[in-house]
Amino acid sequence: MELTLTIILLLGLIVFLTQGLEGITGFGSTVLAVPFLAMILGLETAIAVSAAHTWLLALYIVIISWKNIVWKEFRFIALYVLMGLPIGYLLLKNLDDTYLKLLLAFFMIGVGFHGFRKTRRNRHQVQSSTATVKKSPLMRFVLFLGGIIHGAFASGGPFVVIYAAQALKDKTLFRVSMCLLWLCMNTILMIVYTVDGLWLRDSGLALYALLATLPFLLVGILVGNYLHYRVSEYVFRLIVYALLLGTGCVVMYGVVIP
């Protein structure tokens, strides 16, 4: 397909809005962007382009906030996500993803709604520190599922957030630790995409789409980072859970109305 100016502007708007949200929270851009990008670029190309965008954003956040990374929690999360990553990539290649996405959507909507309501109810008890969270078999399995989803759709954030939102109460610690995770995982995915020749398929559509939307990505990163430091912990929590709820609805919509 030809990337006309109209198409580039439309892609750019999607990238600006979704990456701006990720700049505030540290997750959510890919799962929000892919359904809309896929309508224009196709699913596989949309996933690759969005993964590259998130990699660049994550690199920026990690560089400017390196000292805030909570290494203990990062290592725990990365271990289980990494184990699920190759399984998810194989599922994308070989299986119908409809039921997997439907389960993901229900799960995100439930967790997002519960977290949003709980945050509203406990408005004056929002903490700004790391907290001790029980690393139960269920939480480990949730992170493992996050790896599977990330391997398949480059968007495992919603599952990871279920654990990380409890373990990392400070918004800046949460964001940079999540971004370091996406930086590592998406580096692996982009190597795989390159080996598979995805960037040069369809006359280099993915590569051209990535390059054409870089200015919009840059503005989204700067705006998101600016807003991150100007929202309270309470508002940040509401945004995180609302984004989780919203992404669940987007995924559900994509399954019901493909």
LINHUTA-V6907 format. One record per backbone hydrogen bond with DSSP energy under -0.5 kcal/mol. CO is the residue of the C=O (numbers start at 0). NH is the residue of the N-H. If there is no record, write none. Layout:
co->(CO/CO)
nh->(NH/NH)
This chain:
co->(1/3/4/5/6/7/8/9/10/11/12/13/14/15/16/17/18/19/20/21/27/28/29/31/32/32/33/34/35/36/36/37/41/42/43/44/45/46/47/48/49/50/51/52/53/54/55/56/57/58/59/60/62/64/65/68/69/70/71/72/73/74/75/76/77/78/79/80/80/81/83/84/85/86/87/88/89/90/96/97/98/99/100/101/102/103/104/105/106/107/108/109/110/111/112/113/114/115/116/117/119/121/122/128/130/133/135/136/137/138/139/140/141/142/143/144/145/146/147/148/148/149/155/155/156/157/158/158/159/159/160/162/162/163/166/166/169/170/171/172/173/174/175/176/177/178/179/180/181/182/183/184/185/186/187/188/189/190/191/192/193/196/197/198/199/200/200/203/204/205/206/207/208/210/212/213/214/215/216/217/218/219/220/221/222/223/224/226/226/227/231/232/233/234/235/236/237/238/239/240/241/242/243/244/245/246/247/248/249/250/251/252)
nh->(3/7/8/9/10/11/12/13/14/15/16/17/18/19/20/21/22/23/24/25/31/32/33/35/35/36/37/38/39/39/40/41/45/46/47/48/49/50/51/52/53/54/55/56/57/58/59/60/61/62/63/64/65/67/68/70/73/74/75/76/77/78/79/80/81/82/83/83/84/85/87/88/89/90/91/92/93/94/100/101/102/103/104/105/106/107/108/109/110/111/112/113/114/115/116/117/118/119/120/121/122/124/125/168/132/135/139/140/141/142/143/144/145/146/147/148/149/150/151/152/154/153/158/159/160/161/161/162/162/163/164/165/166/167/130/168/173/174/175/176/177/178/179/180/181/182/183/184/185/186/187/188/189/190/191/192/193/194/195/197/196/199/200/206/203/203/204/207/208/209/210/211/212/213/216/217/218/219/220/221/222/223/224/225/226/227/228/229/230/230/235/236/237/238/239/240/241/242/243/244/245/246/247/248/249/250/251/252/253/254/255/256)
